[in-house]
């Protein structure tokens, strides 16, 4: 117990407070940047879904056109 009290007595409180403020500042900035990146990723996911849908429609149109071409050739 005595060791703990000595350690607490030797702590520099202004330095600890300054360190805490710096850590809080960096954490809030990091959190904002992560949120922006998450928004971009979700937007990219939506764009990828749209592209997949368009490609599937195009592929099905090409398949139907291919079937029609085969029918005309016969």
C-alpha positions in Angstrom: 0.0 0.0 0.0 2.9 2.3 0.8 4.4 1.8 -2.6 1.1 2.8 -4.3 0.9 6.0 -2.2 4.5 6.9 -3.2 3.8 6.3 -6.8 0.7 8.5 -6.7 2.7 11.2 -4.9 5.3 11.2 -7.6 2.8 11.6 -10.5 2.9 14.8 -12.3 -0.8 15.8 -12.5 -0.5 18.5 -15.2 1.4 16.1 -17.4 -1.2 13.4 -16.9 -4.1 15.8 -17.7 -2.3 17.1 -20.8 -1.7 13.5 -22.0 -5.4 12.7 -21.3 -6.5 15.7 -23.3 -4.2 14.7 -26.2 -5.5 11.2 -26.2 -9.1 12.4 -26.2 -8.4 14.8 -29.1 -6.8 12.1 -31.2 -9.5 9.6 -30.4 -12.3 12.0 -31.5 -10.5 12.8 -34.8 -9.9 9.1 -35.4 -13.5 8.3 -34.7 -14.7 11.0 -37.2 -12.3 9.7 -39.9 -13.4 6.1 -39.4 -17.0 7.2 -39.7 -16.2 9.0 -43.0 -14.5 5.8 -44.3 -17.5 3.7 -43.2 -19.8 6.0 -45.2 -17.6 5.7 -48.3 -17.6 1.9 -48.0 -21.3 1.7 -47.6 -21.7 4.0 -50.7 -19.3 1.8 -52.6 -21.2 -1.3 -51.6 -24.4 0.3 -52.9 -22.7 1.2 -56.2 -21.4 -2.4 -56.5 -24.9 -3.8 -56.0 -26.2 -1.5 -58.8 -23.4 -2.6 -61.1 -24.1 -6.2 -60.4 -27.8 -5.7 -61.1 -27.1 -3.9 -64.4 -24.7 -6.7 -65.4 -27.3 -9.4 -64.6 -29.9 -7.6 -66.6 -27.5 -7.2 -69.5 -26.6 -10.8 -69.3 -30.2 -11.9 -69.3 -30.9 -9.6 -72.3 -27.9 -11.1 -74.1 -29.2 -14.6 -73.4 -32.6 -13.8 -74.6 -31.2 -12.2 -77.7 -29.0 -15.2 -78.2 -32.1 -17.5 -78.0 -33.9 -15.3 -80.5 -30.9 -15.4 -82.9 -30.8 -19.2 -82.7 -34.5 -19.4 -83.4 -34.2 -17.1 -86.4 -31.3 -19.2 -87.7 -33.3 -22.4 -87.7 
